[in-house]
């Protein structure tokens, strides 16, 4: 990769952005994690951008980008497209700078994020079922009205603004050896790498992508941004199908490694942040923790994991937590058949009580054509104590002559 690509943004740009953001963006807390430190075998610290204004790091880049507009551009207003974090960052940044903002969001965007974007001062327009359709609508609006389109990651000012996270990390944890950060379009990772590699070239910067939206590995292998045909992940904050041109050059030159994590690892990381660190973190923000959980021996400490955001829809949080508990062996879903006779369910529950599993929910199916006249299908949701306990529960049922159809 051509090292000159990194010159699109310099450490002086990041320093300038840091001064501009004084009194605007919070210097977010750095919290130690005893659990992760024991797992990795070295100190692990969490950079809590989930506690930033608007709930993510996005206010940094959005403010620097809008503040850099000319008076004529400001008068024309700004427009953005986003399903969440960027929308809120642009809305608040524009309000603070006295600039009119219009934000296009998908029709199915979570209601709390839509409401927050409006409350920060933007005019919200719901358009399209997916972000690509929303993005086109925003760009068409910019062309027809003269409003300035604020890209979520593909602009030097945005990268410089996000890079202020890197300056704060070096100030708060000067002994850091590895910084782990989630990667979508690449703006945050690129900005952090610019700041850190100039001042501390010995510090490794590791990017993390969701397996279902990992555009950087094939792009880096090809030497240019490559668009994925399909993206699918719970981590909507890093669900980007193509790297940005500006951050791609920087990431290719300065980021040491880009790793991928699974959906199970993401949900387990989110659950860990909630239970052990008492921090509400969205899946994208939990991706660095997921990387530490998946390969704890791969990171030289002290490590700083950047929790990039905490804006998670409550309904999604509910599903993710259940998924995370299942991945950790603490939630078991069973489907089995038994005779449809009085006392059959009580007998089944008696077997389960002997396993020390906590029954959360029971449902019956009697009308399925696959069932015999004297059969009933029962679905059970159980709280369990780990993978070994899950296996013990299933074995206890089978020893009692129950046919377990599925166990998750």
C-alpha positions in Angstrom: 0.0 0.0 0.0 1.3 3.4 -0.9 2.3 5.2 2.3 1.5 8.6 0.7 -2.1 7.7 1.0 -1.9 8.5 4.7 -1.1 12.1 3.9 -4.7 12.8 3.2 -5.0 13.5 6.9 -2.0 14.5 9.2 -1.5 14.5 12.9 -1.6 18.3 12.7 -5.1 18.1 11.2 -6.1 15.9 14.2 -4.6 18.3 16.6 -6.5 21.2 15.0 -9.7 19.2 15.3 -9.0 18.5 18.9 -8.8 22.2 19.6 -12.0 22.8 17.7 -13.8 20.2 19.7 -12.8 21.6 23.1 -16.0 22.2 25.0 -18.0 20.5 22.3 -17.1 16.8 22.5 -16.5 15.1 25.9 -13.2 13.6 26.8 -14.7 10.3 27.5 -13.8 8.0 30.3 -11.2 5.2 30.2 -12.4 2.3 32.4 -10.3 -0.7 33.3 -11.7 -4.2 32.9 -10.6 -6.8 35.4 -12.3 -9.6 33.6 -10.7 -8.8 30.2 -7.3 -8.1 31.8 -7.3 -11.5 33.3 -8.4 -13.1 30.0 -5.7 -11.3 28.0 -3.0 -11.5 30.7 -2.3 -7.8 30.5 -4.2 -4.6 31.4 -7.3 -3.9 29.3 -8.9 -0.5 29.3 -12.3 0.5 27.7 -12.4 3.9 25.9 -16.1 4.8 26.5 -17.3 6.6 23.4 -20.7 5.1 24.2 -20.9 7.9 26.8 -20.1 10.6 24.3 -22.7 13.3 23.4 -25.3 11.7 21.1 -24.1 8.3 22.3 -21.2 7.8 19.9 -18.0 9.2 18.5 -19.8 10.6 15.5 -20.3 14.1 16.9 -16.5 14.6 16.6 -16.2 14.2 12.8 -19.6 15.8 12.1 -18.7 18.9 14.0 -15.3 19.3 12.4 -16.7 18.8 8.9 -19.6 21.3 9.4 -17.4 23.9 11.2 -15.1 23.9 8.2 -17.8 25.0 5.8 -17.7 28.5 4.3 -20.4 31.0 5.2 -22.1 30.4 1.8 -22.1 26.6 2.4 -23.5 27.0 5.9 -26.3 29.2 4.6 -27.3 26.4 2.2 -27.6 23.9 5.1 -26.4 20.4 5.4 -27.9 17.0 4.6 -27.0 13.5 5.7 -28.2 9.9 5.4 -28.0 7.5 8.3 -29.8 4.9 10.3 -28.6 6.2 13.6 -25.3 7.5 15.0 -24.2 9.7 12.1 -27.7 11.1 12.0 -27.6 12.2 15.6 -24.0 13.5 15.3 -24.9 15.7 12.3 -28.1 17.0 13.9 -26.4 18.1 17.1 -23.3 19.5 15.4 -25.4 21.5 13.0 -27.5 22.9 15.8 -24.5 23.9 17.8 -23.1 25.8 14.7 -26.5 27.3 13.8 -26.7 25.4 10.5 -30.0 24.0 9.2 -29.8 20.2 8.8 -31.9 17.6 7.0 -31.3 14.0 7.8 -32.7 11.1 5.7 -33.3 7.9 7.5 -34.7 4.5 6.4 -38.4 3.9 6.9 -37.6 1.1 9.3 -35.1 3.1 11.4 -35.6 2.5 15.2 -38.0 5.0 16.6 -35.7 6.1 19.5 -33.0 7.0 17.0 -35.5 8.9 14.8 -36.9 10.8 17.9 -33.4 11.6 19.1 -32.3 13.0 15.7 -35.3 15.3 15.7 -34.7 16.4 19.2 -31.1 17.4 18.3 -32.6 19.8 15.8 -32.7 18.1 12.4 -35.6 17.8 10.0 -36.0 14.0 9.5 -37.2 12.5 6.3 -37.9 8.8 6.2 -37.1 7.3 2.8 -36.2 3.9 1.5 -36.1 0.5 3.1 -32.2 0.2 3.1 -29.5 2.7 3.8 -28.4 2.7 0.1 -31.8 4.0 -1.0 -31.7 6.6 1.8 -28.2 7.7 0.8 -29.3 8.2 -2.8 -32.3 10.3 -1.6 -30.0 12.5 0.5 -27.5 13.0 -2.4 -30.4 13.9 -4.7 -31.6 16.4 -2.1 -28.1 17.9 -2.0 -28.0 18.3 -5.7 -31.4 19.9 -6.0 -31.1 22.3 -3.0 -27.4 23.1 -2.8 -27.2 21.6 0.7 -23.8 20.2 1.6 -23.8 16.4 1.9 -22.0 15.3 5.1 -20.5 11.9 4.5 -20.3 9.6 7.6 -16.7 8.7 7.0 -15.3 9.5 3.5 -13.9 13.0 4.1 -10.6 14.3 5.5 -12.3 16.6 8.1 -14.4 13.7 9.3 -11.4 11.4 9.7 -9.5 14.2 11.5 -12.4 14.7 13.9 -12.6 11.0 14.7 -8.8 10.9 15.2 -9.2 13.0 18.3 -10.1 9.7 20.1 -6.5 8.6 19.4 -5.0 11.7 21.0 -7.2 11.1 24.1 -6.1 7.5 24.4 -2.4 8.4 24.3 -3.0 11.1 27.0 -5.1 8.8 29.2 -3.1 5.6 28.8 0.5 6.5 27.7 1.6 2.9 28.3 -0.8 1.5 25.7 0.7 -1.1 23.3 -2.4 -2.1 21.3 -5.6 -0.2 20.3 -8.5 -2.2 19.1 -11.3 -0.4 17.2 -14.3 -1.4 15.2 -14.3 -0.7 11.4 -17.2 0.0 9.1 -16.3 2.6 6.5 -13.0 3.2 8.3 -13.2 6.8 9.5 -12.6 6.1 13.2 -9.8 3.5 12.7 -8.1 5.8 10.1 -8.3 8.9 12.3 -6.9 7.0 15.4 -4.1 5.5 13.3 -3.1 8.9 11.9 -2.8 10.3 15.5 -1.2 7.3 17.1 1.3 6.2 14.5 2.8 9.7 14.2 3.2 10.1 17.9 3.7 6.5 19.0 4.7 4.3 16.0 5.3 1.4 18.4 1.6 1.1 19.2 -0.4 -1.4 17.2 -3.8 -0.4 15.8 -6.1 -3.4 15.1 -9.4 -3.0 13.3 -12.3 -5.3 13.8 -15.2 -6.0 11.3 -18.3 -8.2 11.6 -17.9 -11.3 9.5 -21.1 -10.5 7.6 -19.9 -7.0 6.6 -16.1 -7.4 6.2 -15.2 -5.3 3.2 -11.7 -4.4 4.3 -9.9 -7.8 4.1 -10.8 -8.3 0.4 -10.2 -4.6 -0.4 -6.8 -4.6 1.2 -5.9 -7.8 -0.7 -7.0 -6.2 -3.9 -5.3 -2.9 -3.2 -8.4 -0.8 -3.7 -11.9 -0.6 -2.2 -14.1 -3.5 -3.1 -17.9 -3.5 -2.6 -19.5 -6.5 -1.1 -22.5 -7.9 -2.8 -24.4 -8.4 0.5 -23.9 -7.3 4.1 -25.7 -8.8 7.1 -24.9 -8.2 10.7 -26.5 -7.1 14.0 -23.8 -4.5 14.2 -25.5 -1.8 12.1 -22.9 0.8 13.1 -20.2 -1.0 11.1 -22.5 -2.6 8.5 -20.8 -0.9 5.5 -20.5 -2.6 2.2 -17.5 -0.6 0.8 -14.6 1.1 2.4 -14.4 4.9 2.0 -11.7 6.1 -0.4 -10.1 8.5 2.1 -10.0 6.1 5.1 -9.1 3.1 3.0 -5.7 4.6 2.0 -5.0 5.4 5.6 -6.1 2.1 7.0 -4.0 0.3 4.4 -0.9 2.3 5.3 -1.2 2.6 9.1 -3.5 0.0 10.6 -1.6 -3.1 11.5 -4.3 -5.7 11.1 -8.0 -6.1 10.4 -9.7 -9.0 12.2 -13.3 -10.3 11.9 -15.7 -11.5 14.6 -18.9 -13.6 14.4 -22.4 -12.7 15.5 -22.1 -15.0 18.5 -18.9 -13.2 19.5 -20.6 -9.8 19.1 -23.6 -10.8 21.3 -21.4 -12.3 23.9 -19.3 -9.2 24.0 -22.3 -6.9 24.4 -23.5 -9.1 27.3 -20.1 -8.9 28.9 -20.0 -5.1 28.7 -23.5 -4.9 30.3 -22.8 -7.5 33.1 -19.2 -6.9 33.9 -18.5 -3.3 33.0 -22.1 -2.0 33.6 -22.0 -0.3 30.2 -24.7 -0.2 27.6 -22.8 -0.7 24.3 -24.2 -1.3 20.8 -23.0 -4.3 18.8 -20.6 -2.2 16.7 -19.2 -0.7 19.8 -18.7 -4.1 21.4 -16.7 -5.5 18.4 -13.3 -4.8 19.9 -14.3 -6.7 23.0 -15.5 -9.5 20.8 -12.1 -9.6 19.2 -10.5 -9.9 22.6 -12.8 -12.7 23.6 -12.2 -14.6 20.4 -8.4 -14.5 20.5 -7.2 -13.2 23.9 -3.6 -14.3 23.2 -3.3 -12.2 20.0 -3.0 -8.8 21.7 0.0 -7.3 23.4 -0.9 -5.3 26.4 -1.8 -2.9 27.8 -4.8 -2.9 25.4 -7.3 -0.1 24.8 -10.6 -1.3 23.3 -12.7 1.6 21.8 -16.4 1.2 22.7 -17.5 3.4 19.8 -21.2 3.8 20.6 -24.1 2.9 22.9 -27.2 3.6 20.7 -29.0 0.3 20.6 -32.7 -0.1 20.1 -34.3 -1.8 23.2 -36.0 -4.5 21.1 -32.7 -5.3 19.4 -31.0 -5.3 22.8 -33.5 -7.9 24.0 -32.8 -10.2 21.1 -29.1 -9.7 21.3 -29.0 -10.4 25.0 -30.9 -13.6 24.6 -28.6 -14.6 21.7 -25.6 -13.8 23.9 -26.9 -15.8 26.8 -27.5 -18.7 24.4 -23.9 -18.4 23.1 -22.6 -18.4 26.6 -24.7 -21.5 27.5 -26.9 -19.6 29.9 -30.1 -19.8 27.8 -31.5 -23.0 26.4 -34.4 -23.3 24.0 -35.8 -26.9 23.6 -38.5 -28.4 21.5 -39.7 -31.9 22.4 -42.7 -34.2 22.1 -44.7 -35.9 24.8 -48.0 -37.7 25.3 -51.0 -35.5 25.4 -52.4 -36.8 28.7 -53.2 -35.2 32.1 -50.0 -34.8 34.2 -47.6 -35.1 31.3 -46.4 -31.5 31.6 -46.1 -31.8 35.4 -43.9 -34.9 34.9 -41.7 -33.1 32.4 -41.3 -30.1 34.7 -40.4 -32.4 37.6 -37.5 -33.8 35.5 -36.4 -30.3 34.8 -36.5 -29.3 38.4 -34.1 -32.1 39.1 -31.6 -30.5 36.7 -31.7 -27.1 38.5 -32.7 -25.3 35.2 -35.0 -22.3 35.6 -38.0 -22.6 33.3 -38.7 -19.1 31.8 -41.5 -20.0 29.3 -43.5 -23.0 28.1 -45.7 -23.2 25.0 -47.8 -26.1 23.5 -48.5 -27.0 19.9 -51.4 -29.5 19.4 -52.5 -28.8 15.8 -49.4 -29.5 13.8 -50.1 -32.1 11.1 -46.8 -33.8 11.9 -48.1 -34.7 15.4 -50.0 -37.9 16.2 -53.5 -37.8 17.7 -52.1 -38.4 21.2 -49.0 -36.2 20.9 -48.2 -32.6 21.9 -45.1 -30.6 21.0 -43.7 -28.4 23.8 -41.3 -25.6 23.4 -39.3 -24.6 26.5 -37.1 -21.7 27.3 -34.7 -22.3 30.2 -32.2 -20.3 32.1 -29.0 -22.4 32.5 -25.5 -22.1 34.0 -23.2 -22.8 31.1 -22.5 -25.2 28.2 -22.0 -28.2 30.5 -25.2 -27.5 32.3 -27.1 -27.3 28.9 -25.7 -30.7 27.9 -26.7 -32.1 31.3 -30.3 -30.9 30.9 -30.6 -32.4 27.5 -29.1 -35.7 28.6 -31.5 -35.8 31.6 -34.5 -35.4 29.3 -33.3 -38.2 27.0 -32.6 -40.5 30.0 -36.3 -39.9 30.9 -37.3 -41.1 27.4 -38.2 -37.7 26.0 -37.4 -37.1 22.3 -35.6 -33.8 22.1 -36.2 -32.4 18.6 -34.0 -29.2 18.8 -31.9 -27.6 21.4 -30.4 -24.1 21.0 
